[in-house]
Amino acid sequence: MVRRLQESGISVRVASRHPDRSRAIFDANATKLQFVRADVQDDGEVRAALAGCDGAVNAISLYAEQGSTTFESIHVQAARRIAQLARETGMQRFVHISGIGSDPNSSSKYISARGQGELVVKAAFPNAKRLRPAVMFGPDDRFLKPLSVLISRLPIFPMFGKGETRLQPAFVGDVAHAIADLMQAPDTKANAVECAGPDIYAYKELLEIVADAMRKRVQFVPMPFAAWYALARISSWLPNPQVTRTQVELMEIDNVASSKTPGFSELGIRPTSVKDVLPKIICGS
């Protein structure tokens, strides 16, 4: 996202709790790029990070709750705080990254918080652009890359349910392109955009595509969602849980763009197929 904004000629300020970690990702000599510390719980730091900017992107997310850091505190309260402070500074552009399927009425705490986050952002910053990506893929991602690693090691692969959940993965580079466009788009552009790839796959079908690309023979075995929830409950006691309740909840529902909501085509972007990037993702798996 930062690189895409820079390519568009935009000076970028990256605000995070650990700016040194962010700085290490980029060329130390990069121009028009600044790193600052900002804890989303500290209004003073957030206000200072936003000062002098024409626009902001809220890319903060949380997949597992820990102590006082909850879905409510990050996806709702923090989203509201950032949008309000951005509005108070007189900012002209604000992009809030949510996700396809976000629903304030969902029984899932995570999915509900994402949906509520969209509502509070809209209330605090009426012209905010709300971007909802599908599950994203790309080199070193946390979706296809881990799957390729497991497929390379396991002769038998347990699937979420029967592997029937529909997915429409979006290339991270295309999503970054969309964000850059929304930051520069005229106000007539849609305020909500769903970013999904060109192809819809059943989960099992996607696993088979990865296995075929790796030339691996794997037996994909259905595993009831109830068993996954039990595994997530046990895993939650570990320092770095490999399976979380949120992951299971997300895999229990289709992750497909709505035909009623504008998408990549609204921004003139031709989405990238999984098959075009897959060789780079599985390289070294």
Sequence and secondary structure as in RCSB ss.txt:
>XXXX:A:sequence
MVRRLQESGISVRVASRHPDRSRAIFDANATKLQFVRADVQDDGEVRAALAGCDGAVNAISLYAEQGSTTFESIH
VQAARRIAQLARETGMQRFVHISGIGSDPNSSSKYISARGQGELVVKAAFPNAKRLRPAVMFGPDDRFLKPLSVL
ISRLPIFPMFGKGETRLQPAFVGDVAHAIADLMQAPDTKANAVECAGPDIYAYKELLEIVADAMRKRVQFVPMPF
AAWYALARISSWLPNPQVTRTQVELMEIDNVASSKTPGFSELGIRPTSVKDVLPKIICGS
>XXXX:A:secstr
 HHHHHHTT  EEEEES HHHHHHHS TT SSEEEEE  TT HHHHHHHHTT SEEEE    SS BTTB HIIII
IIIHHHHHHHHHHTT SEEEEE  TT  TT SSHHHHHHHHHHHHHHHHSTT EEEEE SEE TT SSHHHHHHH
HHH SEEEEEBTS  EE  EEHHHHHHHHHHHHH  TTS SEEEE  S  EEHHHHHHHHHHHHT   EEEEE H
HHHHHHHHHHTTSSS SS HHHHHHHTS B   TTS  GGGGT     HHHHHHHHHTT 
